[in-house]
Amino acid sequence: MLAFGYAFLYLPIALVILYSFNESRLVTVWAGFSTKWWSALFANEAMLSAAWLSLRIALVSATVAAVIGLAAATCWRACRASSAARCSAA
């Protein structure tokens, strides 16, 4: 059952990657293997700029989430270790 769950999640991603190497503009027609769409992507400066911006935003948000999660876990652990009255006052 777990394999079906993973297939449901990862098979569409694998198909998109596979069809990105299609020569044809149509997804339904396989015209042969080509890297022309990837070269067009890397030649497009606006796309590359947007991708790098997305990557920087993801890195910053993941770092902030990790710091907030670490602080919350530290506070939660400190509250569990101390008395209940001390936690309810805060």
Contacts in CASP RR format, 6 or more apart in sequence:
PFRMAT RR
TARGET T0000
AUTHOR 0000-0000-0000
METHOD contacts of the structure
MODEL  1
MLAFGYAFLYLPIALVILYSFNESRLVTVWAGFSTKWWSALFANEAMLSA
AWLSLRIALVSATVAAVIGLAAATCWRACRASSAARCSAA
19 27 0 8 1.000
20 37 0 8 1.000
20 38 0 8 1.000
21 33 0 8 1.000
21 34 0 8 1.000
21 35 0 8 1.000
21 37 0 8 1.000
21 38 0 8 1.000
22 29 0 8 1.000
22 30 0 8 1.000
22 31 0 8 1.000
22 32 0 8 1.000
22 33 0 8 1.000
22 34 0 8 1.000
22 37 0 8 1.000
23 31 0 8 1.000
23 32 0 8 1.000
23 33 0 8 1.000
23 34 0 8 1.000
23 36 0 8 1.000
24 30 0 8 1.000
24 31 0 8 1.000
24 32 0 8 1.000
41 47 0 8 1.000
41 48 0 8 1.000
42 48 0 8 1.000
79 86 0 8 1.000
79 87 0 8 1.000
79 90 0 8 1.000
END
